[in-house]
Amino acid sequence: MEATAFLDESGRTRATRFREQLMRASADPTGDEAIHDLRVAIRRLLAWIAVRNALLGPDVRLRLSRSSLKQLMTPLGKLRDAHVKRDWIRKIVPEGDEPSYLYALQVASDVLRWESRVRTLLGARTTRRLRVPLPGGAGGLGGRLEASILAPDLLGKLMREVSKHRDAALDPAHPEALHRMRLAFKKYRYVAEVLLPLFPKATEETSKRLHAFQTLLGTIHDFDVILAEARSFRRTSSACRRKARSRPPSGGSGKRSPANSRRPRERPNRWQMSSGRSSVPETLFSFCPSNRRW
């Protein structure tokens, strides 16, 4: 099959799927599954554009569409990350541990914040009207060659990029190396999905193995992120507690110093939860305004 005909068929399928998932997510911007499926549809479409550019040459209209899709991916990715952290926290956060409880509140706030942004973005007219054109061949060699001739070179280049990070990714002390490998493999996997029909020996099991390995890398990365954020949050919370305990009491007889002449106004407690858990000590945040992210 010539590259032009092959890409036209696969591109039409992915563009249709993207439109379906965009409408579904627009109807339910807070749905975990809808957001996840929309991100997957966008990634598959971006991979198709990358393959099309590699085989047939760049196209101005596709460049604009690619830019719009990547802008859409940024807030969707932030929301999906917050959803993943929230789900893991529900499973692993210990009961009765106040710093962990505060970190859970921070993640819950992130979910609400990004849900609001995604709802606005998906409701915008420019998003609803987003279409991906299917231009014909650009006249390059790819249009006159069998796509199966060009596919191995394209996949080989992406596979070498994955292998470049393999050794460093095996070291647990360097999670950033695993993250780079994960991103490189993600590109390889989605491009492979476009090109697999050109390989007679490739089966549905091949796609499942690629998906399983990407899922494994993603799960490890999720834990790396949660551990790093929770560790940083606990350090900050502990420092705030020590600072609060070392502050001299402002009460007592005698004249107040100029620094204490104005008492801070009382603020309503914003941490009392309907579950009956005790509220967060106000002194914790009186010294750490940067922590009040929700």
Backbone as CSV, one residue per row, in Angstrom:
resi,resn,N_x,N_y,N_z,CA_x,CA_y,CA_z,C_x,C_y,C_z
1,MET,0.850,-1.202,0.000,0.000,0.000,0.000,0.878,1.242,0.000
2,GLU,0.563,2.185,-0.887,1.329,3.425,-0.906,1.086,4.217,0.371
3,ALA,2.083,5.009,0.721,2.019,5.743,1.977,0.808,6.667,2.036
4,THR,0.490,7.309,0.895,-0.622,8.262,0.889,-1.936,7.579,1.222
5,ALA,-2.207,6.452,0.574,-3.464,5.738,0.814,-3.521,5.185,2.235
6,PHE,-2.415,4.647,2.700,-2.371,4.078,4.050,-2.640,5.148,5.102
7,LEU,-1.994,6.306,4.965,-2.143,7.365,5.961,-3.519,8.003,5.908
8,ASP,-4.124,8.065,4.729,-5.464,8.640,4.624,-6.456,7.807,5.430
9,GLU,-6.363,6.507,5.316,-7.282,5.628,6.036,-7.073,5.701,7.541
10,SER,-5.819,5.595,7.991,-5.553,5.621,9.433,-5.829,6.993,10.028
11,GLY,-5.571,8.063,9.269,-5.834,9.403,9.772,-7.313,9.672,9.937
12,ARG,-8.118,9.190,8.985,-9.564,9.407,9.085,-10.118,8.699,10.327
13,THR,-9.630,7.503,10.591,-10.098,6.761,11.767,-9.762,7.499,13.052
14,ARG,-8.562,8.018,13.158,-8.131,8.702,14.387,-8.810,10.053,14.550
15,ALA,-9.021,10.763,13.454,-9.699,12.053,13.546,-11.148,11.877,14.005
16,THR,-11.813,10.842,13.511,-13.188,10.567,13.928,-13.247,10.203,15.411
17,ARG,-12.312,9.374,15.827,-12.266,8.980,17.229,-12.013,10.184,18.134
18,PHE,-11.170,11.087,17.705,-10.896,12.287,18.496,-12.158,13.127,18.658
19,ARG,-12.907,13.318,17.586,-14.126,14.115,17.675,-15.134,13.477,18.633
20,GLU,-15.233,12.156,18.590,-16.161,11.461,19.485,-15.763,11.651,20.941
21,GLN,-14.483,11.503,21.237,-14.025,11.641,22.611,-14.069,13.088,23.090
22,LEU,-13.881,14.029,22.175,-13.973,15.446,22.540,-15.395,15.788,22.962
23,MET,-16.381,15.315,22.225,-17.778,15.571,22.587,-18.137,14.887,23.902
24,ARG,-17.619,13.684,24.101,-17.902,12.968,25.337,-17.306,13.688,26.543
25,ALA,-16.057,14.121,26.442,-15.419,14.819,27.553,-16.058,16.186,27.787
26,SER,-16.502,16.849,26.738,-17.161,18.146,26.898,-18.463,18.004,27.677
27,ALA,-19.130,16.872,27.511,-20.378,16.640,28.243,-20.125,16.284,29.705
28,ASP,-18.938,15.742,30.019,-18.611,15.361,31.395,-17.141,15.680,31.663
29,PRO,-16.802,16.969,31.863,-15.389,17.355,32.037,-14.746,16.825,33.305
30,THR,-15.543,16.335,34.253,-14.977,15.848,35.508,-14.807,14.333,35.514
31,GLY,-15.212,13.669,34.445,-15.131,12.219,34.413,-13.707,11.727,34.158
32,ASP,-13.198,10.897,35.061,-11.835,10.387,34.913,-11.655,9.653,33.591
33,GLU,-12.582,8.754,33.288,-12.448,7.920,32.088,-12.565,8.756,30.831
34,ALA,-13.476,9.728,30.819,-13.652,10.564,29.633,-12.398,11.386,29.354
35,ILE,-11.794,11.947,30.394,-10.564,12.729,30.222,-9.426,11.841,29.750
36,HIS,-9.318,10.659,30.331,-8.264,9.724,29.927,-8.409,9.329,28.459
37,ASP,-9.632,8.984,28.049,-9.853,8.550,26.667,-9.611,9.691,25.669
38,LEU,-9.945,10.917,26.060,-9.669,12.051,25.181,-8.172,12.248,25.016
39,ARG,-7.409,12.132,26.093,-5.951,12.277,25.995,-5.351,11.190,25.105
40,VAL,-5.845,9.971,25.217,-5.350,8.883,24.369,-5.672,9.170,22.907
41,ALA,-6.888,9.657,22.637,-7.268,9.973,21.261,-6.379,11.076,20.682
42,ILE,-6.042,12.072,21.500,-5.164,13.149,21.041,-3.768,12.609,20.770
43,ARG,-3.266,11.770,21.658,-1.922,11.206,21.452,-1.865,10.384,20.172
44,ARG,-2.893,9.617,19.904,-2.913,8.818,18.678,-2.968,9.707,17.441
45,LEU,-3.678,10.799,17.551,-3.746,11.722,16.421,-2.415,12.440,16.221
46,LEU,-1.782,12.837,17.313,-0.452,13.459,17.215,0.570,12.484,16.631
47,ALA,0.463,11.216,17.007,1.380,10.215,16.449,1.143,10.056,14.946
48,TRP,-0.109,10.081,14.540,-0.407,9.989,13.103,0.189,11.174,12.348
49,ILE,0.063,12.373,12.922,0.633,13.558,12.278,2.147,13.403,12.155
50,ALA,2.798,12.884,13.194,4.254,12.690,13.153,4.634,11.705,12.057
51,VAL,3.879,10.612,11.935,4.166,9.624,10.893,3.930,10.230,9.517
52,ARG,2.849,10.962,9.381,2.524,11.573,8.090,3.606,12.560,7.657
53,ASN,4.087,13.359,8.616,5.153,14.303,8.299,6.442,13.582,7.910
54,ALA,6.724,12.461,8.580,7.954,11.718,8.290,7.906,11.065,6.913
55,LEU,6.732,10.597,6.501,6.617,9.874,5.234,6.324,10.773,4.042
56,LEU,5.540,11.815,4.265,5.083,12.646,3.141,5.558,14.084,3.214
57,GLY,6.199,14.472,4.305,6.639,15.849,4.435,5.640,16.676,5.226
58,PRO,6.065,17.821,5.771,5.200,18.651,6.618,4.090,19.330,5.818
59,ASP,3.021,19.687,6.537,1.886,20.393,5.952,1.496,21.520,6.895
60,VAL,1.229,22.703,6.340,0.946,23.875,7.164,-0.299,23.668,8.005
61,ARG,-1.363,23.117,7.400,-2.613,22.940,8.145,-2.442,21.949,9.291
62,LEU,-1.677,20.899,9.060,-1.440,19.942,10.130,-0.570,20.535,11.230
63,ARG,0.337,21.435,10.869,1.151,22.085,11.886,0.278,22.911,12.823
64,LEU,-0.700,23.606,12.274,-1.618,24.386,13.105,-2.476,23.473,13.975
65,SER,-2.961,22.381,13.395,-3.773,21.435,14.167,-2.954,20.810,15.288
66,ARG,-1.716,20.477,14.990,-0.848,19.883,16.009,-0.649,20.850,17.174
67,SER,-0.462,22.136,16.871,-0.286,23.133,17.919,-1.533,23.224,18.792
68,SER,-2.713,23.209,18.181,-3.958,23.283,18.949,-4.152,22.052,19.823
69,LEU,-3.807,20.882,19.299,-3.946,19.651,20.069,-3.006,19.637,21.269
70,LYS,-1.784,20.097,21.088,-0.826,20.101,22.196,-1.236,21.113,23.260
71,GLN,-1.809,22.242,22.860,-2.304,23.195,23.853,-3.451,22.588,24.657
72,LEU,-4.257,21.780,24.005,-5.357,21.116,24.696,-4.836,20.056,25.667
73,MET,-3.719,19.424,25.317,-3.167,18.356,26.141,-2.631,18.850,27.474
74,THR,-2.138,20.075,27.533,-1.499,20.560,28.763,-2.452,20.556,29.959
75,PRO,-3.610,21.243,29.898,-4.510,21.192,31.062,-5.126,19.816,31.273
76,LEU,-5.369,19.084,30.188,-5.893,17.725,30.342,-4.892,16.846,31.095
77,GLY,-3.607,17.027,30.797,-2.579,16.270,31.495,-2.499,16.628,32.968
78,LYS,-2.621,17.919,33.283,-2.600,18.340,34.681,-3.774,17.734,35.455
79,LEU,-4.947,17.734,34.820,-6.123,17.170,35.481,-5.966,15.663,35.657
80,ARG,-5.479,14.991,34.627,-5.288,13.543,34.728,-4.273,13.194,35.820
81,ASP,-3.191,13.967,35.920,-2.207,13.733,36.978,-2.837,13.887,38.355
82,ALA,-3.666,14.918,38.507,-4.334,15.132,39.793,-5.297,13.991,40.102
83,HIS,-6.012,13.494,39.084,-6.906,12.354,39.283,-6.127,11.127,39.750
84,VAL,-4.985,10.871,39.107,-4.184,9.696,39.457,-3.675,9.803,40.895
85,LYS,-3.156,10.976,41.270,-2.671,11.156,42.645,-3.798,10.988,43.646
86,ARG,-4.952,11.532,43.331,-6.102,11.398,44.229,-6.477,9.926,44.426
87,ASP,-6.498,9.161,43.337,-6.886,7.755,43.439,-5.875,6.946,44.252
88,TRP,-4.573,7.221,44.064,-3.563,6.500,44.842,-3.631,6.898,46.312
89,ILE,-3.887,8.166,46.577,-3.972,8.629,47.967,-5.105,7.916,48.692
90,ARG,-6.218,7.722,48.001,-7.339,7.020,48.618,-6.961,5.599,49.031
91,LYS,-5.999,5.015,48.322,-5.615,3.631,48.600,-4.512,3.516,49.654
92,ILE,-3.583,4.486,49.699,-2.365,4.260,50.474,-2.123,5.238,51.611
93,VAL,-2.846,6.370,51.659,-2.569,7.345,52.725,-3.016,6.797,54.072
94,PRO,-2.158,6.806,55.083,-2.530,6.263,56.397,-3.529,7.154,57.114
95,GLU,-4.409,6.538,57.873,-5.381,7.276,58.665,-4.693,7.915,59.871
96,GLY,-5.134,9.100,60.228,-4.650,9.748,61.437,-3.315,10.447,61.305
97,ASP,-2.760,10.491,60.110,-1.475,11.167,59.913,-1.747,12.548,59.329
98,GLU,-1.528,13.586,60.128,-1.942,14.926,59.723,-1.229,15.445,58.468
99,PRO,0.109,15.315,58.338,0.736,15.786,57.094,0.189,15.090,55.855
100,SER,-0.081,13.775,55.959,-0.660,13.062,54.821,-2.056,13.583,54.525
101,TYR,-2.788,13.898,55.568,-4.130,14.462,55.404,-4.073,15.818,54.705
102,LEU,-3.107,16.638,55.084,-2.958,17.941,54.446,-2.553,17.796,52.984
103,TYR,-1.672,16.830,52.704,-1.286,16.594,51.312,-2.488,16.136,50.487
104,ALA,-3.345,15.307,51.078,-4.556,14.875,50.382,-5.459,16.069,50.068
105,LEU,-5.541,17.021,51.010,-6.325,18.233,50.758,-5.737,19.040,49.593
106,GLN,-4.421,19.112,49.538,-3.775,19.841,48.449,-4.096,19.213,47.107
107,VAL,-4.029,17.894,47.034,-4.340,17.196,45.785,-5.811,17.401,45.412
108,ALA,-6.699,17.326,46.406,-8.116,17.556,46.135,-8.347,18.950,45.575
109,SER,-7.601,19.924,46.086,-7.706,21.284,45.567,-7.227,21.357,44.125
110,ASP,-6.130,20.647,43.821,-5.632,20.624,42.447,-6.669,20.038,41.488
111,VAL,-7.354,18.992,41.933,-8.393,18.382,41.099,-9.474,19.399,40.771
112,LEU,-9.956,20.112,41.791,-11.021,21.097,41.565,-10.551,22.230,40.655
113,ARG,-9.311,22.675,40.881,-8.786,23.792,40.085,-8.675,23.412,38.612
114,TRP,-8.112,22.230,38.319,-7.932,21.835,36.922,-9.234,21.384,36.279
115,GLU,-10.158,20.860,37.077,-11.482,20.554,36.513,-12.161,21.819,36.025
116,SER,-12.028,22.897,36.779,-12.622,24.170,36.373,-11.997,24.686,35.080
117,ARG,-10.667,24.592,34.977,-10.000,25.067,33.767,-10.357,24.224,32.557
118,VAL,-10.407,22.907,32.744,-10.744,22.016,31.629,-12.185,22.242,31.185
119,ARG,-13.085,22.451,32.137,-14.479,22.719,31.785,-14.584,23.974,30.914
120,THR,-13.854,25.010,31.276,-13.853,26.237,30.478,-13.244,26.004,29.105
121,LEU,-12.145,25.272,29.069,-11.458,25.026,27.800,-12.306,24.198,26.847
122,LEU,-12.907,23.121,27.348,-13.706,22.261,26.478,-14.999,22.947,26.024
123,GLY,-15.439,23.928,26.801,-16.645,24.649,26.410,-16.398,25.798,25.444
124,ALA,-15.134,26.110,25.181,-14.814,27.215,24.281,-15.187,26.866,22.843
125,ARG,-15.569,27.886,22.093,-15.975,27.662,20.708,-14.823,27.141,19.864
126,THR,-13.622,27.662,20.099,-12.469,27.221,19.309,-12.189,25.734,19.518
127,THR,-12.440,25.236,20.723,-12.229,23.808,20.981,-13.299,22.978,20.302
128,ARG,-14.541,23.406,20.404,-15.636,22.642,19.789,-15.498,22.575,18.276
129,ARG,-14.866,23.589,17.687,-14.735,23.634,16.228,-13.414,23.036,15.742
130,LEU,-12.644,22.474,16.640,-11.337,21.944,16.265,-11.484,20.741,15.333
131,ARG,-10.845,20.816,14.189,-10.842,19.735,13.215,-9.414,19.485,12.764
132,VAL,-9.134,18.240,12.370,-7.821,17.881,11.850,-7.978,17.551,10.373
133,PRO,-7.367,18.342,9.484,-7.510,18.082,8.041,-6.748,16.831,7.630
134,LEU,-7.121,16.269,6.509,-6.445,15.099,5.952,-5.902,15.462,4.569
135,PRO,-4.787,16.203,4.545,-4.242,16.647,3.260,-3.689,15.483,2.457
136,GLY,-3.649,15.662,1.134,-3.071,14.648,0.271,-1.562,14.656,0.364
137,GLY,-0.927,13.842,-0.455,0.523,13.748,-0.442,1.193,15.056,-0.795
138,ALA,2.365,15.261,-0.233,3.107,16.492,-0.471,4.075,16.380,-1.633
139,GLY,4.045,15.226,-2.317,4.916,15.082,-3.472,6.289,14.545,-3.162
140,GLY,6.548,14.197,-1.895,7.851,13.647,-1.549,7.965,12.189,-1.953
141,LEU,9.113,11.594,-1.665,9.331,10.206,-2.026,8.337,9.278,-1.342
142,GLY,7.946,9.637,-0.115,7.057,8.755,0.629,5.757,8.489,-0.090
143,GLY,5.260,9.444,-0.840,4.009,9.250,-1.536,4.099,8.243,-2.652
144,ARG,5.304,7.970,-3.183,5.458,7.044,-4.299,6.064,5.711,-3.873
145,LEU,6.391,5.600,-2.571,6.974,4.369,-2.060,5.961,3.623,-1.216
146,GLU,6.165,2.329,-1.078,5.361,1.549,-0.157,5.655,2.019,1.271
147,ALA,4.607,2.240,2.040,4.793,2.690,3.415,5.593,1.670,4.225
148,SER,5.450,0.394,3.882,6.155,-0.646,4.621,7.665,-0.556,4.455
149,ILE,8.140,0.107,3.400,9.573,0.272,3.201,10.133,1.309,4.165
150,LEU,9.349,2.340,4.436,9.810,3.442,5.275,9.559,3.207,6.762
151,ALA,8.590,2.370,7.094,8.195,2.181,8.479,9.321,1.657,9.376
152,PRO,10.099,0.645,8.967,11.149,0.137,9.882,12.163,1.194,10.281
153,ASP,12.552,2.058,9.352,13.517,3.099,9.690,12.941,4.071,10.724
154,LEU,11.669,4.422,10.554,11.040,5.358,11.484,10.939,4.752,12.882
155,LEU,10.516,3.497,12.978,10.414,2.844,14.283,11.791,2.600,14.893
156,GLY,12.764,2.281,14.053,14.109,2.057,14.560,14.694,3.294,15.207
157,LYS,14.451,4.443,14.616,14.942,5.696,15.190,14.312,5.961,16.556
158,LEU,13.014,5.720,16.675,12.335,5.935,17.956,12.785,4.914,19.002
159,MET,13.037,3.675,18.567,13.481,2.654,19.504,14.870,2.964,20.043
160,ARG,15.727,3.514,19.213,17.066,3.891,19.687,16.984,4.996,20.726
161,GLU,16.018,5.884,20.586,15.827,6.942,21.581,15.392,6.347,22.918
162,VAL,14.566,5.320,22.888,14.168,4.642,24.124,15.367,3.961,24.772
163,SER,16.134,3.235,23.959,17.274,2.477,24.479,18.338,3.380,25.085
164,LYS,18.413,4.591,24.614,19.412,5.528,25.118,19.250,5.791,26.613
165,HIS,18.028,5.693,27.113,17.757,5.989,28.527,17.665,4.728,29.380
166,ARG,17.822,3.550,28.787,17.529,2.309,29.514,18.434,2.099,30.716
167,ASP,19.730,2.219,30.538,20.653,1.939,31.635,20.437,2.889,32.809
168,ALA,20.297,4.182,32.524,20.089,5.151,33.604,18.749,4.939,34.286
169,ALA,17.747,4.476,33.537,16.413,4.283,34.109,16.375,3.133,35.112
170,LEU,17.355,2.236,35.056,17.378,1.104,35.988,17.824,1.514,37.385
171,ASP,18.344,2.709,37.543,18.810,3.189,38.841,17.662,3.884,39.570
172,PRO,17.164,3.306,40.664,16.031,3.940,41.380,16.362,5.323,41.923
173,ALA,17.656,5.624,42.056,18.036,6.930,42.601,17.864,8.051,41.582
174,HIS,17.564,7.715,40.335,17.416,8.728,39.290,16.069,8.554,38.584
175,PRO,14.980,8.919,39.246,13.653,8.760,38.626,13.474,9.605,37.377
176,GLU,14.267,10.685,37.249,14.113,11.515,36.048,14.534,10.755,34.793
177,ALA,15.467,9.808,34.920,15.887,8.999,33.771,14.756,8.074,33.325
178,LEU,14.072,7.486,34.282,12.921,6.645,33.951,11.826,7.471,33.297
179,HIS,11.660,8.704,33.763,10.650,9.588,33.170,10.977,9.879,31.712
180,ARG,12.243,10.140,31.409,12.626,10.402,30.022,12.429,9.158,29.153
181,MET,12.742,8.003,29.713,12.520,6.764,28.972,11.029,6.539,28.734
182,ARG,10.223,6.836,29.730,8.777,6.677,29.602,8.223,7.551,28.474
183,LEU,8.666,8.806,28.408,8.200,9.701,27.353,8.643,9.211,25.980
184,ALA,9.882,8.731,25.896,10.378,8.228,24.611,9.612,6.974,24.192
185,PHE,9.333,6.091,25.145,8.597,4.875,24.800,7.160,5.195,24.410
186,LYS,6.591,6.207,25.034,5.221,6.585,24.689,5.138,7.012,23.222
187,LYS,6.118,7.787,22.775,6.150,8.169,21.355,6.283,6.937,20.470
188,TYR,7.169,6.023,20.869,7.381,4.806,20.096,6.091,3.991,20.013
189,ARG,5.418,3.848,21.130,4.223,3.001,21.176,3.112,3.538,20.266
190,TYR,2.855,4.849,20.328,1.756,5.396,19.529,2.089,5.427,18.038
191,VAL,3.347,5.659,17.706,3.741,5.576,16.297,3.661,4.124,15.823
192,ALA,4.061,3.198,16.685,3.973,1.781,16.327,2.532,1.377,16.056
193,GLU,1.597,1.923,16.821,0.189,1.605,16.587,-0.252,2.011,15.182
194,VAL,0.266,3.145,14.711,-0.077,3.592,13.353,0.501,2.640,12.314
195,LEU,1.717,2.167,12.555,2.454,1.414,11.544,2.305,-0.101,11.641
196,LEU,1.781,-0.618,12.730,1.714,-2.073,12.910,0.966,-2.800,11.791
197,PRO,-0.085,-2.229,11.201,-0.742,-2.949,10.098,0.190,-3.256,8.929
198,LEU,1.317,-2.556,8.851,2.255,-2.785,7.749,3.186,-3.970,8.023
199,PHE,3.161,-4.510,9.227,4.049,-5.608,9.602,3.236,-6.893,9.708
200,PRO,3.433,-7.834,8.792,2.605,-9.057,8.772,2.679,-9.863,10.059
201,LYS,3.820,-9.848,10.738,3.977,-10.658,11.943,3.419,-9.983,13.196
202,ALA,3.052,-8.733,13.092,2.495,-8.025,14.250,1.052,-8.465,14.478
203,THR,0.704,-8.691,15.727,-0.642,-9.142,16.078,-1.235,-8.219,17.137
204,GLU,-2.437,-8.526,17.546,-3.066,-7.768,18.626,-2.279,-7.925,19.917
205,GLU,-1.635,-9.073,20.086,-0.814,-9.308,21.273,0.369,-8.340,21.317
206,THR,0.880,-7.957,20.143,1.974,-6.982,20.098,1.535,-5.657,20.700
207,SER,0.362,-5.201,20.317,-0.162,-3.949,20.869,-0.392,-4.052,22.369
208,LYS,-0.857,-5.215,22.825,-1.112,-5.396,24.251,0.190,-5.337,25.050
209,ARG,1.256,-5.920,24.499,2.535,-5.884,25.214,3.073,-4.460,25.306
210,LEU,2.942,-3.697,24.220,3.384,-2.301,24.250,2.585,-1.506,25.278
211,HIS,1.282,-1.732,25.296,0.429,-1.022,26.249,0.765,-1.403,27.685
212,ALA,1.019,-2.695,27.930,1.327,-3.151,29.289,2.632,-2.538,29.791
213,PHE,3.629,-2.454,28.923,4.902,-1.885,29.356,4.766,-0.391,29.621
214,GLN,4.018,0.318,28.788,3.806,1.744,29.033,3.051,1.957,30.337
215,THR,2.064,1.103,30.619,1.319,1.209,31.870,2.237,1.006,33.072
216,LEU,3.147,0.040,32.967,4.099,-0.207,34.052,4.978,1.010,34.294
217,LEU,5.523,1.575,33.224,6.358,2.769,33.374,5.558,3.923,33.969
218,GLY,4.311,4.063,33.546,3.472,5.132,34.073,3.168,4.966,35.550
219,THR,2.931,3.725,35.989,2.653,3.476,37.400,3.863,3.799,38.271
220,ILE,5.042,3.379,37.819,6.267,3.697,38.570,6.458,5.210,38.648
221,HIS,6.220,5.901,37.532,6.373,7.364,37.529,5.375,8.020,38.474
222,ASP,4.147,7.519,38.508,3.144,8.078,39.419,3.626,8.001,40.864
223,PHE,4.176,6.865,41.246,4.672,6.720,42.613,5.879,7.612,42.862
224,ASP,6.757,7.750,41.878,7.900,8.653,42.046,7.431,10.078,42.330
225,VAL,6.423,10.522,41.577,5.908,11.883,41.752,5.247,12.047,43.118
226,ILE,4.398,11.084,43.487,3.692,11.181,44.760,4.674,11.161,45.934
227,LEU,5.657,10.279,45.874,6.636,10.200,46.957,7.424,11.503,47.091
228,ALA,7.856,12.070,45.958,8.631,13.310,46.003,7.786,14.459,46.538
229,GLU,6.538,14.584,46.061,5.674,15.673,46.515,5.318,15.513,47.990
230,ALA,4.967,14.295,48.386,4.591,14.071,49.787,5.774,14.308,50.719
231,ARG,6.958,13.887,50.299,8.153,14.099,51.127,8.425,15.591,51.298
232,SER,8.320,16.346,50.209,8.535,17.788,50.282,7.471,18.457,51.138
233,PHE,6.234,18.007,51.001,5.141,18.596,51.769,5.321,18.324,53.260
234,ARG,5.747,17.112,53.611,5.952,16.792,55.024,7.090,17.615,55.613
235,ARG,8.159,17.815,54.840,9.266,18.639,55.344,8.788,20.056,55.611
236,THR,8.009,20.611,54.671,7.512,21.971,54.852,6.587,22.069,56.055
237,SER,5.704,21.074,56.200,4.776,21.078,57.337,5.519,20.985,58.653
238,SER,6.547,20.122,58.714,7.324,19.977,59.944,8.046,21.280,60.284
239,ALA,8.598,21.942,59.268,9.279,23.211,59.518,8.311,24.256,60.047
240,CYS,7.084,24.248,59.529,6.087,25.210,59.998,5.705,24.935,61.442
241,ARG,5.604,23.662,61.795,5.274,23.332,63.183,6.375,23.802,64.127
242,ARG,7.622,23.533,63.756,8.735,23.958,64.622,8.744,25.466,64.780
243,LYS,8.460,26.173,63.686,8.442,27.629,63.750,7.305,28.117,64.633
244,ALA,6.160,27.436,64.552,5.016,27.831,65.372,5.293,27.602,66.849
245,ARG,5.948,26.474,67.167,6.237,26.182,68.584,7.276,27.126,69.167
246,SER,8.196,27.615,68.324,9.244,28.493,68.830,8.794,29.939,68.953
247,ARG,7.611,30.278,68.462,7.132,31.658,68.537,6.716,31.992,69.959
248,PRO,7.208,33.084,70.533,6.824,33.440,71.905,5.358,33.824,71.965
249,PRO,4.694,33.511,73.074,3.263,33.858,73.213,3.082,35.363,73.195
250,SER,1.972,35.785,72.588,1.713,37.224,72.474,0.891,37.761,73.633
251,GLY,0.342,36.855,74.464,-0.492,37.308,75.574,0.329,37.782,76.766
252,GLY,-0.320,38.036,77.887,0.379,38.450,79.117,0.219,39.931,79.366
253,SER,0.645,40.354,80.595,0.510,41.761,80.961,1.657,42.574,80.406
254,GLY,1.534,43.879,80.509,2.597,44.771,80.034,2.289,45.286,78.652
255,LYS,3.112,46.190,78.261,2.909,46.809,76.960,3.358,45.856,75.862
256,ARG,2.657,45.936,74.752,3.032,45.123,73.603,4.109,45.834,72.808
257,SER,4.936,45.055,72.225,5.946,45.622,71.333,5.264,46.085,70.053
258,PRO,5.914,47.018,69.333,5.293,47.487,68.077,4.972,46.351,67.122
259,ALA,5.795,45.297,67.122,5.545,44.201,66.181,4.264,43.464,66.532
260,ASN,3.900,43.487,67.859,2.715,42.751,68.266,1.539,43.678,68.580
261,SER,1.650,44.939,68.212,0.613,45.891,68.578,-0.686,45.640,67.834
262,ARG,-0.604,44.960,66.698,-1.818,44.694,65.930,-2.020,43.184,65.870
263,ARG,-3.090,42.741,66.476,-3.374,41.315,66.475,-3.956,40.913,65.122
264,PRO,-3.578,39.767,64.611,-4.183,39.322,63.357,-5.657,39.036,63.551
265,ARG,-6.433,39.397,62.567,-7.863,39.181,62.691,-8.174,37.685,62.629
266,GLU,-9.268,37.335,63.315,-9.656,35.927,63.351,-10.156,35.508,61.970
267,ARG,-9.737,34.315,61.563,-10.195,33.769,60.288,-11.055,32.548,60.565
268,PRO,-12.094,32.322,59.792,-12.890,31.111,59.993,-12.062,29.883,59.664
269,ASN,-12.286,28.820,60.424,-11.563,27.571,60.199,-12.050,26.943,58.897
270,ARG,-11.136,26.785,57.924,-11.520,26.281,56.608,-11.203,24.805,56.461
271,TRP,-10.821,24.154,57.557,-10.322,22.786,57.434,-11.218,21.750,58.105
272,GLN,-12.283,22.194,58.753,-13.168,21.241,59.407,-13.900,20.436,58.345
273,MET,-13.762,19.138,58.371,-14.339,18.281,57.353,-15.620,17.646,57.881
274,SER,-16.512,17.343,56.958,-17.783,16.751,57.349,-17.608,15.362,57.936
275,SER,-16.441,14.732,57.693,-16.209,13.394,58.222,-15.966,13.393,59.724
276,GLY,-15.793,14.565,60.307,-15.589,14.632,61.744,-14.141,14.676,62.158
277,ARG,-13.198,14.713,61.202,-11.788,14.781,61.567,-11.484,16.139,62.199
278,SER,-10.479,16.153,63.042,-10.101,17.407,63.692,-9.559,18.384,62.676
279,SER,-9.730,19.659,62.940,-9.298,20.691,62.005,-7.794,20.876,62.067
280,VAL,-7.255,21.480,61.023,-5.822,21.745,60.951,-5.485,22.924,61.858
281,PRO,-4.452,22.831,62.666,-4.067,23.962,63.521,-3.824,25.216,62.693
282,GLU,-4.460,26.320,63.078,-4.330,27.560,62.312,-2.895,28.061,62.300
283,THR,-2.132,27.777,63.376,-0.757,28.273,63.429,0.096,27.668,62.339
284,LEU,-0.283,26.502,61.842,0.508,25.846,60.804,0.576,26.706,59.562
285,PHE,-0.526,27.383,59.255,-0.566,28.160,58.033,-0.317,29.650,58.253
286,SER,-0.338,30.088,59.497,-0.054,31.500,59.738,1.394,31.825,59.423
287,PHE,2.262,30.809,59.429,3.668,31.031,59.109,4.010,30.587,57.697
288,CYS,3.120,29.874,57.039,3.438,29.306,55.724,2.353,29.662,54.726
289,PRO,2.232,30.916,54.320,1.157,31.278,53.389,1.293,30.592,52.047
290,SER,2.508,30.168,51.698,2.678,29.512,50.409,1.992,28.163,50.362
291,ASN,1.678,27.594,51.515,1.027,26.293,51.549,-0.462,26.380,51.328
292,ARG,-1.010,27.566,51.464,-2.461,27.702,51.341,-2.829,27.786,49.860
293,ARG,-2.819,26.625,49.209,-3.049,26.582,47.767,-4.505,26.281,47.436
294,TRP,-5.316,26.034,48.464,-6.701,25.716,48.179,-7.643,26.648,48.882
